[in-house]
Amino acid sequence: MTSAPDPLVRVSTTHGVTTLTLDSPHNRNALSSTLLRQLLDALGAAAADDDVRVVVLSHTGPVFSSGADLKETAAAYREGTVPVAMLGDVLAAIWECPKPVVARIGGPARAGGLGLVAAADIAICAQEATFAFTEVRLGVIPAVISATVLPRLQPRAAAELYLTGDVFDGRRAAEIGLVTTVTSAEALDETVASYCLALVRGAPGALAGAKELLRRGTAESFRADLAELRDLSVRYFHSEEGREGVAAFGEKRPARWVPGG
């Protein structure tokens, strides 16, 4: 008999607010296939529950999410698959959720983790949180997450940060539209609670309708765009550069394309 996988997403509900907590600190809440599947199931359950009025996406440990599980990706190459293919379904579940989704970011977020941040309706980060689109340094591109990230970011900032892969802080994230607001670590939970208190005062049907207004003009193409972006992402992960980037990351060495590496 096969045992169920350990829970990597914890679910708790209080006063109409359901908190989905990424709980895989051993790998910095990397987006493994198991975590993504559990998160997708939890999002579906929250969306279908009339008693749930707001969904909060949070995390244990110091890191919000390190992005794709590259250890799992390296192992999956032998089977001709990559876990990132499931990320699009999770982003769609957040983006299309009829309930407001609030992201609570208390620490670093990288690559795919930024897709989760951008998919949320409201994102609140601590000043200490840092962000980076690290994909090009791994020989891949931020394809799938572009469906939620690019509608949020200022175009010049997107070009700079996609191409350089540089780290930026919470204040910059707020300035360019990736997050809603930045606060101190001590005030993070209080700020999240304040937003949730405001959100539960809205009528459920009206909140769902307001979210449809916010997605107007993109709703019909969103799923199709995600499918194309997923295929593009998979292609880059399977490319020579993608395989080399994942290998270099695992071996803690510069990739072959880095001058002098």
Secondary structure, DSSP 8 states (H G I E B T S, - for coil): -------SEEEEEETTEEEEEE--GGGTT-B-HHHHHHHHHHHHHHHH-TT--EEEEEESSS-SB--B-HHHHHHHGGGT--GGGGHHHHHHHHHT-SS-EEEEE-S-EETHHHHHHHHSSEEEEETT-EEE--GGGGT---TTTHHHHTTTS-HHHHHHHHHH---EEHHHHHHTTSSSEEE-TTTHHHHHHHHHHHHTTS-HHHHHHHHHHHHTTTHHHHHHHHHHHHHHHHHHHHSHHHHHHHHHHHHTS--TTSTT-
